[in-house]
Amino acid sequence: MLLNTRFNARLSRVHVLLCVTLTLPALADTRVDETAIDRRDFVTCPAIRIDGSQFAEQDRSLICDAAARAREFFRSFGIGIRQSIRIEASSEAGGLPHIGSFSLTDRIVRLTGQRRAGSEMAGDTLFGLPLNETLYRSVVVHELAHAIANQHFVDARPSLVAQEYIAYVAQLSTLETATRARILAANSLPAYASVDEMSSTYYAMDPSGFGIKVYRHFLSLDDPGAFLRGLLSGDIKAETSEYRLP
């Protein structure tokens, strides 16, 4: 779940506009049964199948790109996609504005289209920058990272720190180089020295700051892939907290 200082991505009331089914090939060739699928209902692109047409064409393109980026990020560390991931376009009536969320309960990624997200965030920023296509795509990567990691966590209710570490590292690692460099140059926050310093309290107070600190920690590691796999297996213990994703 990606938050900024004002906009909590948690969805208290979600109204589904459409359902998007992502079929992301795993390292092993895992295929979805297509015999009952009416292909006229799908828009296809690399590593993704979009069901429905209520996402704007631009959003569909950004989601496709984000899916491919997320898949390749995990693939580079030997972490595959085990099953298809479901995305629902969502709206929120009377709740806090949001960009996206992932629920451990129903394992669904919910996203707001870029145009509405930008309107709701008018005057606010993400990592200190106004929302644009590049940052919106990075949010999609963040939420897909939650969904992919959820397929590998040994603990059915992993700690928030472990979940957000992985999501932010995927988000910033797949961000365009120039945008990432701009974000890091504007934020002098140091890397976490170890997992013991990471806390859900800091994340709740400054989500973007938490993301920058864990990304810099990730860059400092001799074997970042082993660290990611350790978080997923539970061999590396992140903070245990009552504050978890829904």
Buried (B, 14 or more C-beta within 10 A) or exposed (E): BBBBEEBBBBBEEBEEBBBBBBBBBBEEEBEEEEEEEEEEEBBEBEBBBBBBEEBBEEBBBBBBBBBBBBBEBBBEBEBBBBBBBBBBBBBBEEEBBBBBBBBBEEBBBBBBBBEBBBEBBEEBBBBEBEBEBBBBBBBBBBBBBBBBBBBBBEEEEBBBBBBBBBBBBBBBBBBEEEBBEBBBEEBEBEBBEEBEEBBBBBBBEBBBBBBBBBBBBBEEEEEBEEBBBBBBEBEBEBBBBEEBBE
